[in-house]
Amino acid sequence: MSTSRISTELDRLIELQRAKCLALARRLKPGLTEDDLTQPHDFPELLGSWHWNYEDGILAGLLSARALVLRMRSEDSEDLP
């Protein structure tokens, strides 16, 4: 499988996981925005929820995997003549 296809699939999974995190956050504290999730320490409802922290951890892992794949793609393109 090409790094391009892996990157595309990771992007899809990241969007799904972001939506899942936002929906869960809004159940814990209605009205939260996607931007609010970048500063979860401002919201005790999020920090106190093992479920939200678990889902946020999955998102962090997916973002790390995407960073690795993007690095691999850039290294591959450097090898081209």
C-alpha positions in Angstrom: 0.0 0.0 0.0 1.4 3.4 -0.9 2.1 6.1 1.7 -0.4 8.3 -0.2 -3.2 5.9 0.3 -2.3 5.4 3.9 -2.3 9.1 4.4 -5.7 9.4 2.9 -7.1 6.7 5.1 -5.5 8.2 8.2 -7.1 11.6 7.3 -10.5 9.9 7.1 -10.0 8.2 10.5 -8.8 11.4 12.1 -11.9 13.3 10.9 -14.1 10.5 12.3 -12.2 10.5 15.6 -12.4 14.3 15.9 -16.1 14.2 15.4 -16.4 11.5 18.1 -14.3 13.5 20.5 -16.4 16.6 19.9 -19.7 14.7 20.3 -18.5 13.2 23.6 -17.2 16.5 24.8 -20.6 18.2 24.1 -22.4 15.5 26.1 -20.1 16.3 29.0 -20.4 20.1 28.5 -22.9 21.4 25.9 -21.8 24.1 23.6 -18.1 23.2 23.4 -16.4 24.0 20.0 -13.7 22.2 18.2 -11.3 25.0 19.2 -12.2 24.4 22.9 -10.9 20.8 22.6 -7.4 22.2 21.9 -7.4 23.5 25.5 -9.1 20.7 27.5 -7.5 21.8 30.7 -9.9 24.7 30.7 -12.8 22.3 31.1 -12.8 20.1 34.3 -15.7 18.1 32.7 -13.3 16.8 30.1 -10.3 16.3 32.3 -12.4 14.3 34.8 -13.7 12.0 32.1 -11.7 8.8 31.5 -13.9 8.2 28.4 -13.1 11.5 26.8 -9.4 11.2 27.7 -9.3 7.7 26.1 -10.9 9.0 22.9 -8.6 12.0 22.8 -5.6 9.7 23.2 -6.8 7.7 20.2 -6.9 10.9 18.2 -3.4 11.8 19.4 -2.1 8.5 18.2 -3.8 8.9 14.8 -2.2 12.3 14.4 1.2 10.9 15.3 0.8 8.1 12.7 -0.1 10.7 10.1 3.0 12.7 10.9 5.1 9.6 10.4 3.5 8.8 7.1 3.9 12.4 5.9 7.6 12.3 6.8 8.0 9.0 5.0 6.3 10.5 1.9 8.7 13.5 1.9 11.7 11.2 2.3 10.4 9.1 -0.6 10.1 12.2 -2.8 13.7 13.2 -1.9 14.9 9.9 -3.3 13.4 10.5 -6.7 15.8 11.6 -9.5 
